[in-house]
Amino acid sequence: MSRSLTAPSTPSPHKPPVVAGGGRAERLILAAADLIAQNGLEAASARAVAAAAGTAPSAINYNFGALEQLLSQAFTRGAARTAAWIEAREIELLALPRTPASAALALEFALTAWTREARPLALLYQEGLAAMAGQEPVAGWTRLWRDLWLRLAEAFGLSPTDGRLMHFFFESEALYHLSVWSPALDQAALRETSGHFATLWLGAPSSPILGALTTAERAAGTRAVGSIAPAAARITEAAAQVIEAGGLGALTHRAVAARAGVTTGAVTHHFRTIEGLVAGAIRGQVALMSQTLDYDLGPDHRSVEQLETVATLKEALGRVAGDGAEMETASARRHLFLAALRRPDMASAGAVIRYAHGGTVRDALGRIFHIELPDLPLHAGVLSRLLAAHRLATSADTDRARLRQALVAETIERLFRRLEARVN
């Protein structure tokens, strides 16, 4: 399988943008796209792009005016190639039975094909979202996916709101299924979560619970916030703050020690390797999310553990989904996951990021609705994935605030309505 954007799996019928310089401009666009996909947006410096294209750096200004315009053209090219890719895949997806159950099949097929066959494009898209979600040309790219899921929802006899929620699920897993940590287990977890999503959120027939998500969580080493020793928890929060401030490259035992106010030896006692520190940073971000949730609950409910009613849990989830701090945390996790994707030694840390979803709400869901294993990880994990994706999935829409509020409320309400029906 080619990893180069110069050889997409489906030829694009779209003509490249008309720019000065002909072939040289084309080489620069392709070189920029390849560098972003392979090494991240930060790697696409003027000097690096020019070297990859076999030109002088001055050629960028001559052909595009500035590096930023060249990078925009690279994302524009990626969107055009994705449009052709979607056109071909949609024909295949429409061969599925025209029933709600096909939603899960379509999601699994599209996500697997997109992140495997079209991996360079998928990486380029994620870098675009991380850098400029809601801005053109990335916004147009997001609309391609939104419109695909709206069309497929209609074909499967579902509503436009169902199509929106399918887009939420896709945007979440389009990032995480780029992981190559444990391919068979990751694929099984995707099948299980997509089937569970279709059953509880779209009303499709029940799908079997494989235990794959629980197995993946256990194998990845994700742990509930409360299971981390207090001293280690302080270090993980400091690690999260170091990464948010300076990126993955800034994460060292010494930097974390300085941020936490402890000795370097104390940090290495709990996290001997940088990979362990990265995994710890993820747990630190989960802890910070939990603290945000606790703070937003008001004076009568100071912690997640104190939530005892459907109404208080629903209110808490709605507040966190609309909170700016949650958005910043989600963005930090996205950047960290993209960095981990490109480092084989960080594969297990990336798995922690992928499978940490739902940790802050799991206990409350289980207690209030009397849910036990193996249902509980699925309920909490899929809910968390949908809520985490709502900002990016609606970033290309007009009247985003109203739309997000309505879709977040519907996401929570659909799950709770079905869980309440089971309890009663």
N, C-alpha and C positions, 0 to 999 in steps of 0.2 A: 504494500500500500504506500503510495507516494505521500510524503509529508510536505510537499511543495505546493504553494498556491498556483504555481505556473501550470499545474496539471490537475485540475479539478476532476472529480469523478464524472461530472456531467458538463459537457461543453456549454458555454454561455452564449446565447444568441444576442446578448446585449453588446452594443458597440462601446468601446472604451471612451471616456471623456475626451473631447478634443482639446489638446494642450499643445503648446509649442514644442518643437524639438523631436517629434515623431518617435522613433525607436528609442532614443535615449530617455525620453520622458516615460515611456512604457517600462523600460528597465528599472527606472527609479521607483515607480509605483509598485512593481512586483517585488523589488528588493525591500522596500519599506514594509509591505504586507508580510513578507516572509520573516523579516526580523521581528516584527511585533508578535506574530504567531509563535515563533520558536522561542523567543527570549523575553518577551514583554515589551510594553510601550517604552519603558525607560531605555531599552537597548537600541531604539531606533534614533540615534543621534545623527546629525547631518554627516559627520565623518563616516560613521558605520554604514549608513545607507549608501553614500557615494561609493565607498569601497566595494560593497556588495554588488553595486550596479556597474562597477568598472568605469566610473566617471570621477571628475573632480567635484568637491563640495560646492563649488560655485555654480555647478549645473543645476542645483536645486533652486537657487534664487532665480536663475535665468529662466527655468521652465515653469516654476510654480510661484515665484514671488517670495516664499518663505517655507521653512520646514513644516510649519503647521498646515499649510495648504496641501503640501505633498501627503502628509499623514491623513488629512481629510479625504484626499483622492484614494488612498489605500482602503479606507473604510467604505467609500462609495463603491469601489470595485468589488469589495467583499460582499456588499449588499446585492449588487447586480448578479454575482455568481450564485448567491444564495437563492435569489428569485428563480433562477433556472433550476437549481437543485430541488427547491420546493415543488416546482411545477412537475418534475419527473416523479418525485416521491408521492405527490398527492394522487396521481393516477394509480399508484400501487395501493395507497391507503383506501381509496374508494372501492377497491375490490373486496374489502371486508364486508361482512354482513351488515346491513343497515339497521343496527340495533344499538341501544345504549351500552351493551357489554363490549362493543367494539372500541369504545373510547379507551379502555385500558390497553387493548391490543395496539391501537394506533399510537398511543403515547410510548409504549415500550419499543415498538418498531422504529418510530421517528427518532427517539432519543438515542437508540443504539446506532442507527445508521448515521445520524448527524455527528455523534461524538467519535465514531470509528472511521467510517468512510470519508467523511468531510472534516476530519479533525483539525487541519490547519484553519479552515474557515470558522469552525466552532471556537477555536482559541482566539482568532482575530475578533470575533463577535464579542466574546467575554471581555477582551481588553478594551474594546470600544465602549461597552457598558460601564466598565470600571472608570473610564476616563471622561465620558461625555454622554451618559444616559439622558435621554430626553432632548438632546441636541442633534441637529442634522449633521451628517447623514445617518448617524446611529439610530435616531428616532425612526427614520424610515425603515431601517432594518427590523426594529422591534415591531413595527406595524405589519411587516410581512408575516411574522409568526402569529401575531394577534389575529390577523385576517384568516390565516390558514385554519386555526382552531375554531374560529367562528363558522367557517364553511363546513368543516368536518362535523361540528356539533349539529348543524342543521341536517347534514346527510345522515347522521345516526339517530335522528329523531329527538334531539335535545334542544334546549333553549339557548338563546344568546348568553344568558348568565352562565349556563353550563360551559359554553365555549370559553368564556372568560376564565372560569376556574381551571379548565384544561390548560389554558395558556399560563396560568399561575404555576401549575404543576410542572409544565414544560420548562419555564424559565428557571425554576429551582433546580431541576435535575439536569438541565442542559449544562450547567456548571459542574455539578458534582459527579455526573457520569463520565466526565473527562478523566476521572481517577483511574489509575491502573494498579491499584493496591492489591486487590484480590479479585481478578476478573470474574470467576465463576460465582463467587459469593456476592459481588457487587451486582451482577446481572440478576441473580435470584432475589436480592433485596429490591431491585427496581421492579421486577415482576410483581412482587408481593405488595409493594407500596402503591403501584399504579392500579392494581386490582382492588386494593382496599379503598383507594380514593374513588374509583368508579362506583364501588358499592355504596359507600356512606355518603358521598357528596353528589353523585349523579343518579342514584337509584338503580344501578345495574344489579343483576343477580349476584348473590354472594360468591366470592372467590375464595379458594382455599388459603388458609394461613399456613405458610411453610415453615415459619420460625426463622426465616433468613435474616430479617432485620434484627431480631434479638441476638442471633448468632454473630452478626456483623458488629453490633454494638459491643458485645462481650470481647470479640477478637481484637477490635480496634482499641479497647481499653478505655472507652468513654465511661465516666463515672458521674454520679449525681454530685452536685456541689457540696452537699453536706458530708460526703464520704471523704473529702480531702482534709488532711490535718490542717489546723489553723495556721501553723507556720508555713506550710507548703502553699496554702491558699493565698497568703499575703505575697508570696513570691510569684505565683501564677498571675495574680493581678498586676504586679509590677512588670512582668514579662509582656503582658498584653499592652500595657501603657508604653513600653519601650518600642514595640512594633508599630503601634499607632502613631508614635511621634517620628520614628525614623525608618520604618520599614523593616523587612526581614534581615537586611544586611546589618542593621544596628544591634541585633540581638546577640549579646555576649553575656557570659556569666558575670563579668565585672559590671556591665551596664545595668543588669537586673539587680545586682546587689546594691548598687548606688541608689537606684530608684526605690528599692524596698527598705533601705536603711539597715541592711544586714551585711555580714561579711561574705566575701566570695565563697569561702568554705561552706557557709550555710546554704548557699544556692546549690553548689555542687553536691552537697549531702543529699538533697532531695532530687536534683536533676543533673545527672552526671554528664550527659551529652547535650549538644545543641538540639538534636532531634527531640530529646525529652523536654527541653525547655520550650520548643515550639508547641508540643502537645500540651504542656502546662499552660502556655499562653492562651490556647483555645479554652481550656477549662477556666482560666482567669476571665476571659470574655464572657463565658456563660455565667460566672459568678457576678460580674458587673451587670449583666442583663437582669439577673435575679434581683440585685439590689435596686435597679431602676423600677422593676415591677413592684417591689416592696414599698418603695417611696411613693409610688403613685396610688397606692390603695387607700390612703387616707388614714386618719388617726384611729379608726376603729379596727383596722386590719393592717398591721404593720409588717406582716410577712406572708409569703405564699402558703406556709404551713397552717396559717390561721383561717384560710378561706374554707368556708363550710357550705356555701350555697351556690346554686347555679347563677344567680343574679350577680353575686360579687365576682365570681370567676369570669363571667362574660364581660363585666365592666372592666376588670383588670386587663383582660386580653385586648379589648378594644382600645384602651388607653395606651398600652405598650405599642400596639401596631401603629398608632399615629404619633408616637413620640420621636422627637428628633434624635435623642440619645440612642434609641434602638436602631435608627437608620445609620448612624455613625458606626455602631457596633457591627451591623450587617455588612457595611462597606469594608470595615477592617477585616472581617472574616473572609470576604470575597478576595481582597488583595492578598491575604495570607495564603489562601487556597491556591490561587493562581501561581504564587511563588513556589509553593510546595509541589505543584504539578510538574515543574520543570527540574526538580531535583530528586533523583531516585532515592537518595538517602532520607528524604522527607515523606516517602510514600505513606508510612504509618501515621505520621502527623496529619497528613491530608485526610486520612480515614477518620481520625478523631473529629476533624472539622465536619466531615460529611455526616457522621453518625451521632453527633452531639445534639441534633435537633430534638426539641421536645423535653429536654431535661428539666427546665424550670417549671413546667406545667404538669408534668406526668403525675406526680403524687397527688396534686389537687384533683385532677381528673379521676384518678383511681378511687380516691376517698369519696368524692361527691357522687359519682355514678356507680360505685361498687364494681369497678372494672379490675380484672386481674390479668396476669399473663395468659396467653400471648397477645391478647387484644391491646393491652395498655400501651406498649411501645408503638404500635401502629397508629392508634388514635392520636397520641401526642406527637409522634414524628411527622405524620402527614399534615396535621393541623399546623405545626410549626413551619413546615416547608411552604405551605400555601401562604401563611401570613408573612413569611420572610420575603416572598417574591412579589408581593402586591405593588410595591413602589416601582420596581423596574418594569413590571408587566403593564403598568398604566402610564409609564413615563412619556409615551408618545401620544397620549390622548389629550384632548382639550377638556377643560373642566375637571382636571385630575383630582382635586381635593374632594369634590362631591362624589365622583366615581369611586375613589378609593374607600371612602367612608361607607358607601353602600355595599361594596363588594366584601370588605372586611366583615361588616355586620352579617352579611349573608353567609360567608364562610363559617363563621362561628355558629350562627343559628342553625345551619343545616346539620352540623355534627351534633350539637346539643339536642336538637329536636329528636334525632334518631336515638341518641343515648337515653334521653328521658323516656322514650317509648319502650325501650328495652327494660328500664328499671321498673316502669309502671305495668 
